[in-house]
């Protein structure tokens, strides 16, 4: 497969997944606003976790719900906004229309147009229920795209590049959304175990579509350690970091032809070490290291995997 085509499919799925996860980030606070309107929300940490707080402050000033939502959802000049992600996904899809299915193109195009229509609405931002409905629709459209891709595209190298893009992005954002809650949203020790604390953990689980699955495991109470273990280490939940890394590794080895458990090239070794660490580490060991520190390390290692994927498959060597 041409590196240009592989790169476009990788970023097509990664951009769609990023748009969905940005919606999930904002949903955490919007759900808290409904459950604890007396002050259970903070907006600056949501921007902080994106790594783009200085840019936000330069352009918007103080972090409020309306400003953060505009920045993360509809800002055309911000590369990681939902609107920008969908624009990028659509451009990548257009460039490989001969490789993807017509249904995939139709779905990403209609997704983009839906976000454009919402961005041009003058009443959306004044109604929190309408905003929540928009973010629910963003998640649904992303799920529809993943389902259409799975059902209509041959599961060849291109499909596996798409899987890797989607799963690396999802793992990274699951780690980030957990880090927002644990390290930033509730810094006061006196609030740990309070009603507000539990509401925030429930909001986090819901934002990751994990609340029902967490409960179905037989968890009768919401505990920080239990939630962290579920979102990081669960082998079966499709938004946990461990599940995403495991499936990404399978797709990588399908592309390279190298058996899982061996590493012929650097990206295989990096992803293999990450998967092995997640297989054997316990939540108690993570807590002893420090959850925030561990999550930062996870994000750094996933960024390294992304860099190595680019270097291995997409970077074009200059002609001699």
C-alpha positions as CSV (number, residue, x, y, z in Angstrom):
1,X,0.0,0.0,0.0
2,X,1.2,3.5,-0.8
3,X,2.4,5.4,2.3
4,X,0.2,8.4,1.2
5,X,-2.9,6.2,1.2
6,X,-2.0,4.5,4.5
7,X,-1.4,7.9,6.1
8,X,-4.7,9.3,4.9
9,X,-6.7,6.3,6.2
10,X,-4.8,6.4,9.5
11,X,-5.6,10.1,10.0
12,X,-9.2,9.7,8.7
13,X,-10.1,7.4,11.5
14,X,-7.9,9.2,14.1
15,X,-9.5,12.5,13.3
16,X,-13.0,11.1,13.6
17,X,-12.1,9.5,16.9
18,X,-10.6,12.7,18.2
19,X,-13.7,14.6,17.4
20,X,-15.7,12.1,19.4
21,X,-13.4,12.3,22.4
22,X,-13.4,16.1,22.4
23,X,-17.2,15.8,22.7
24,X,-16.7,13.4,25.6
25,X,-14.3,15.8,27.4
26,X,-16.9,18.6,27.3
27,X,-19.7,16.3,28.3
28,X,-17.9,15.6,31.7
29,X,-18.4,19.2,32.7
30,X,-21.9,19.6,31.2
31,X,-23.2,16.6,33.0
32,X,-21.7,18.0,36.3
33,X,-23.3,21.3,35.6
34,X,-26.7,19.5,35.6
35,X,-25.9,17.3,38.6
36,X,-24.1,19.9,40.7
37,X,-25.0,23.4,39.5
38,X,-23.8,25.0,42.7
39,X,-20.1,24.9,41.7
40,X,-19.1,21.4,40.8
41,X,-17.5,22.4,37.5
42,X,-14.2,23.8,36.4
43,X,-13.5,24.7,32.8
44,X,-9.9,25.6,32.6
45,X,-8.7,22.0,33.4
46,X,-10.5,20.7,30.3
47,X,-8.4,23.0,28.1
48,X,-5.3,22.4,30.2
49,X,-5.4,18.7,29.4
50,X,-5.4,19.3,25.7
51,X,-2.0,21.1,26.0
52,X,-3.4,24.2,24.4
53,X,-4.3,26.4,27.4
54,X,-1.8,29.2,26.5
55,X,-3.5,29.4,23.0
56,X,-6.9,29.5,24.6
57,X,-6.0,32.2,27.1
58,X,-4.4,34.3,24.4
59,X,-7.6,34.2,22.3
60,X,-10.4,33.9,24.8
61,X,-9.1,35.0,28.2
62,X,-11.0,33.5,31.2
63,X,-12.3,30.0,30.8
64,X,-16.1,29.8,30.9
65,X,-18.4,27.1,29.7
66,X,-19.4,29.0,26.5
67,X,-15.8,30.0,25.6
68,X,-14.4,26.5,26.2
69,X,-17.2,24.9,24.2
70,X,-16.7,27.3,21.3
71,X,-13.0,26.7,21.3
72,X,-13.1,22.9,21.5
73,X,-16.1,22.3,19.4
74,X,-16.4,25.0,16.7
75,X,-13.2,27.1,16.4
76,X,-12.0,26.8,12.8
77,X,-8.6,28.1,13.6
78,X,-7.9,25.5,16.4
79,X,-6.6,22.4,14.8
80,X,-8.1,20.0,17.4
81,X,-11.6,21.4,17.6
82,X,-14.4,19.0,16.6
83,X,-15.0,21.1,13.4
84,X,-11.4,21.1,12.4
85,X,-11.1,17.3,13.1
86,X,-14.1,16.6,10.9
87,X,-12.7,18.9,8.2
88,X,-9.4,17.0,8.2
89,X,-11.2,13.7,8.2
90,X,-13.3,14.7,5.2
91,X,-10.2,15.9,3.3
92,X,-8.4,12.6,4.0
93,X,-11.4,10.6,3.0
94,X,-11.7,12.6,-0.3
95,X,-8.0,11.9,-1.1
96,X,-8.6,8.1,-0.8
97,X,-12.1,7.7,-2.2
98,X,-10.8,5.0,-4.6
99,X,-9.8,2.9,-1.6
100,X,-12.5,3.4,1.0
101,X,-16.2,2.5,0.4
102,X,-18.7,5.0,-0.9
103,X,-20.7,4.5,2.4
104,X,-17.7,5.6,4.4
105,X,-17.4,8.8,2.3
106,X,-21.1,9.5,2.6
107,X,-21.0,9.0,6.4
108,X,-18.0,11.3,7.0
109,X,-19.4,13.9,4.7
110,X,-22.8,14.0,6.4
111,X,-21.0,14.1,9.8
112,X,-19.0,17.1,8.7
113,X,-22.1,18.9,7.4
114,X,-23.9,18.2,10.7
115,X,-21.2,19.9,12.7
116,X,-21.1,22.8,10.2
117,X,-24.8,23.3,10.7
118,X,-24.4,23.3,14.5
119,X,-21.5,25.7,14.3
120,X,-23.7,28.2,12.4
121,X,-26.6,27.9,14.8
122,X,-27.1,31.1,16.8
123,X,-29.3,29.4,19.5
124,X,-27.4,26.2,20.3
125,X,-25.0,27.7,22.9
126,X,-27.9,29.2,24.9
127,X,-29.5,25.9,25.7
128,X,-27.5,23.3,27.7
129,X,-29.8,20.5,26.7
130,X,-29.3,21.3,23.0
131,X,-25.6,21.4,23.5
132,X,-25.7,18.0,25.2
133,X,-27.8,16.6,22.4
134,X,-25.2,17.9,19.9
135,X,-22.4,16.1,21.7
136,X,-24.5,12.9,21.8
137,X,-25.0,13.2,18.1
138,X,-21.2,13.6,17.6
139,X,-20.6,10.4,19.4
140,X,-23.4,8.6,17.5
141,X,-22.0,9.8,14.1
142,X,-18.5,8.6,15.1
143,X,-19.9,5.2,16.0
144,X,-21.8,5.0,12.8
145,X,-18.6,5.8,10.8
146,X,-16.7,3.0,12.7
147,X,-19.5,0.6,12.0
148,X,-19.8,1.5,8.3
149,X,-16.1,1.1,7.9
150,X,-16.1,-2.2,9.6
151,X,-19.0,-3.5,7.5
152,X,-18.1,-2.1,4.1
153,X,-14.3,-1.9,3.8
154,X,-12.1,-5.0,3.1
155,X,-10.1,-5.8,6.3
156,X,-6.8,-5.4,4.5
157,X,-3.8,-3.3,5.3
158,X,-5.8,0.0,4.9
159,X,-8.4,-1.1,7.3
160,X,-5.7,-2.1,9.9
161,X,-4.0,1.3,9.5
162,X,-7.4,2.8,10.3
163,X,-7.8,0.6,13.3
164,X,-4.4,1.7,14.7
165,X,-5.2,5.4,14.2
166,X,-8.6,5.0,16.0
167,X,-7.3,2.9,18.9
168,X,-4.1,4.9,19.6
169,X,-6.3,8.1,19.7
170,X,-8.9,6.4,21.9
171,X,-6.3,5.1,24.4
172,X,-4.7,8.5,24.7
173,X,-8.0,10.3,25.3
174,X,-9.2,7.7,27.9
175,X,-6.0,8.4,29.8
176,X,-6.4,12.2,29.5
177,X,-10.0,12.2,30.6
178,X,-9.2,10.1,33.6
179,X,-6.3,12.4,34.4
180,X,-8.6,15.5,34.3
181,X,-10.8,14.1,37.1
182,X,-8.1,12.5,39.3
183,X,-5.4,15.2,39.2
184,X,-7.1,18.5,38.3
185,X,-10.8,18.6,38.9
186,X,-10.8,17.8,42.6
187,X,-7.5,19.0,44.2
188,X,-9.0,19.5,47.7
189,X,-8.4,16.5,50.0
190,X,-11.4,17.4,52.1
191,X,-13.7,16.7,49.1
192,X,-12.5,13.2,48.6
193,X,-15.4,10.7,49.3
194,X,-17.9,13.5,49.2
195,X,-21.1,13.5,47.2
196,X,-19.5,15.9,44.8
197,X,-16.6,13.5,44.4
198,X,-18.9,10.6,43.6
199,X,-20.9,12.8,41.1
200,X,-17.6,13.6,39.3
201,X,-16.6,9.9,39.0
202,X,-20.1,9.0,37.7
203,X,-19.9,11.8,35.2
204,X,-16.4,10.6,34.1
205,X,-17.7,7.0,33.6
206,X,-20.7,8.3,31.6
207,X,-18.5,10.4,29.4
208,X,-16.5,7.3,28.6
209,X,-19.7,5.3,28.0
210,X,-18.5,3.1,30.8
211,X,-21.0,3.6,33.6
212,X,-23.3,0.7,32.8
213,X,-20.4,-1.7,32.0
214,X,-18.6,-0.7,35.3
215,X,-21.8,-1.5,37.2
216,X,-22.3,-4.8,35.4
217,X,-19.0,-6.0,36.7
218,X,-20.6,-6.2,40.1
219,X,-19.2,-2.9,41.3
220,X,-21.7,-1.6,43.9
221,X,-20.0,1.6,44.7
222,X,-18.0,4.2,42.7
223,X,-14.4,4.1,44.0
224,X,-11.5,6.0,42.4
225,X,-9.3,2.9,42.4
226,X,-12.1,0.8,40.8
227,X,-12.8,3.4,38.1
228,X,-9.1,3.8,37.3
229,X,-8.6,0.0,37.1
230,X,-11.6,-0.4,34.8
231,X,-10.6,2.4,32.4
232,X,-6.9,1.5,32.3
233,X,-6.6,-2.3,32.7
234,X,-9.9,-4.0,31.8
235,X,-9.2,-6.5,29.0
236,X,-12.8,-6.5,27.6
237,X,-14.1,-3.0,27.7
238,X,-13.4,-1.4,24.3
239,X,-12.5,2.1,25.6
240,X,-10.0,0.9,28.2
241,X,-6.4,1.7,27.5
242,X,-5.3,-1.9,27.7
243,X,-8.0,-3.1,25.2
244,X,-7.1,-0.4,22.8
245,X,-3.4,-1.1,23.0
246,X,-3.9,-4.9,22.6
247,X,-6.1,-4.4,19.5
248,X,-3.7,-1.8,18.0
249,X,-0.8,-4.3,18.4
250,X,-2.8,-7.0,16.6
251,X,-3.4,-4.7,13.7
252,X,0.2,-3.6,13.6
253,X,1.4,-7.2,13.4
254,X,-1.1,-8.0,10.7
255,X,0.5,-5.2,8.6
256,X,4.1,-6.2,9.3
257,X,3.6,-9.9,9.2
258,X,5.7,-10.3,12.4
259,X,4.2,-12.7,15.0
260,X,2.9,-11.0,18.2
261,X,5.5,-11.3,20.9
262,X,8.4,-10.5,18.7
263,X,9.6,-7.1,17.6
264,X,11.5,-6.7,14.3
265,X,11.1,-3.0,14.0
266,X,11.1,-0.2,16.6
267,X,7.4,0.5,16.6
268,X,6.6,-3.2,17.2
269,X,9.0,-3.1,20.2
270,X,7.5,0.1,21.6
271,X,3.9,-1.0,21.3
272,X,4.8,-4.5,22.5
273,X,6.5,-3.2,25.7
274,X,3.5,-1.0,26.4
275,X,1.1,-3.8,26.0
276,X,3.2,-6.1,28.2
277,X,3.4,-3.5,30.9
278,X,-0.4,-3.1,30.9
279,X,-0.8,-6.9,31.0
280,X,1.2,-7.3,34.2
281,X,0.9,-4.1,36.2
282,X,-1.7,-3.9,39.0
283,X,-3.8,-1.0,40.0
284,X,-2.0,-1.0,43.4
285,X,1.3,-0.5,41.6
286,X,-0.1,2.3,39.6
287,X,-1.5,4.1,42.7
288,X,1.9,3.6,44.4
289,X,3.6,5.4,41.5
290,X,0.9,8.0,41.4
291,X,-2.0,7.9,39.1
292,X,-1.3,11.3,37.5
293,X,2.4,10.4,36.9
294,X,1.4,7.0,35.5
295,X,-1.1,8.5,33.1
296,X,1.4,11.1,31.9
297,X,3.8,8.3,31.2
298,X,1.1,6.4,29.3
299,X,0.4,9.5,27.2
300,X,4.1,10.0,26.5
301,X,4.6,6.4,25.4
302,X,1.5,6.5,23.2
303,X,2.9,9.7,21.6
304,X,6.1,7.8,21.0
305,X,4.2,5.0,19.3
306,X,2.5,7.5,17.1
307,X,5.8,9.1,16.1
308,X,7.3,5.7,15.3
309,X,4.3,4.8,13.2
310,X,4.9,7.9,11.2
311,X,8.6,7.3,10.8
312,X,8.1,3.6,9.8
313,X,5.2,3.8,7.4
314,X,4.5,7.4,6.3
315,X,7.7,9.4,6.3
316,X,9.0,9.7,2.7
317,X,12.8,9.5,2.3
318,X,14.3,12.2,0.1
319,X,15.5,11.1,-3.3
320,X,19.3,10.6,-3.5
